[in-house]
Amino acid sequence: MLRVLPVRLYARLIARDVVGFCYHTVSDEPLAHLKHLYPAKTPAQLTCDLEFIRREFNVVGYDDLRAGRVSARDKRPKALVTFDDGLAECHTIIRPLLLKHGTPAVFFVTTGFLDNRQLFYRHKASLCIEAYRHLPPVAAAAIGSDLAAILDVNGGANGNLPSRLRQTTSQDEPAIDEVCRRLGVDVAGYLQKTAPYLTTAQVQSMASEGFAIGAHGVTHVRLDSLSAADAKAEIVASCSTVATLVDRTEVPFAFPFNGNGVDRGMLRALRASHPQVGLFFDTRMLARDQDFIVNRIVVDEPPRGRRRTTNLSLHMRYAYAAAFGRALADVGTPHPQAASR
């Protein structure tokens, strides 16, 4: 019942300073390094989303949000549009659409991937799944047990390989690299030929056009898997790199995957001692957090049937219903996509 109430009624009942929308990429064609990890909307669907956001919300940019420069006359809830990971489509597809619709946005880049210097381990995993699924049945059966052993799949069942690859962590990267080698996945060649990530020049060009550029870690590792010292270094190093790159005194930071388990007191102290670290962004929908953390709704999932329409109202009803339930039960409800990014 909660999920069928009008979005505007929810916005009045469950007020938030800002509603954040989190995307990763947009493409008309399946991208081999992403297609086995999560879905992506088409440019036409992003256009419908942007029209919805501008109609229902007072869309703000990062600087305006940070400085509190928001019109008091506009009574609509504020919204901020963001894109994580620094994928190449941010410049080639997404940027032109944002400019066309006059929509500000924040692009969070993983600094170690800039200029296609290295491939994210999960993107390697997607390429492995793609290569494995294109093997002839006989070849797949012959190599399946070896791959299972490398990835330590329980029972060595071939059918578990794609699932196991999707569940890999940064600690599994050596095993993923070995699977790449066995399947003939040319990581260096893919980086050179496909160039899946933004370049330094593209990032600087986007910043000059008024888009905010934020940090998303150096290596896109879960911060709660690191020691406190290493987590601090990951945040500070990536923020420092981005701040220098776009000539800003401070830049925002989006947690890779999510900010679960990251000590908020440590983050507050870090911001106090490192002025280049701006606001933090998480993916816990509308959950309340510290005053320096903005939560976002992950909205990559496209409408059913890949129709040219928007499904943001459905994403938002889910988020508002979860927030309402959280307020009643004081128990967080994780977004089904948040843990997979």
Helices and strands as residue ranges (DSSP letters): G 2-4, H 7-13, E 19-23, H 43-56, E 58-59, H 62-67, E 78-83, H 89-89, I 90-94, H 95-100, E 106-109, G 111-116, H 121-133, H 137-151, G 154-156, G 158-160, H 161-166, G 170-172, H 173-183, H 187-194, H 200-208, E 212-215, G 223-225, H 228-246, E 251-254, H 264-273, E 277-282, E 293-298, G 304-306, H 312-329, G 338-340
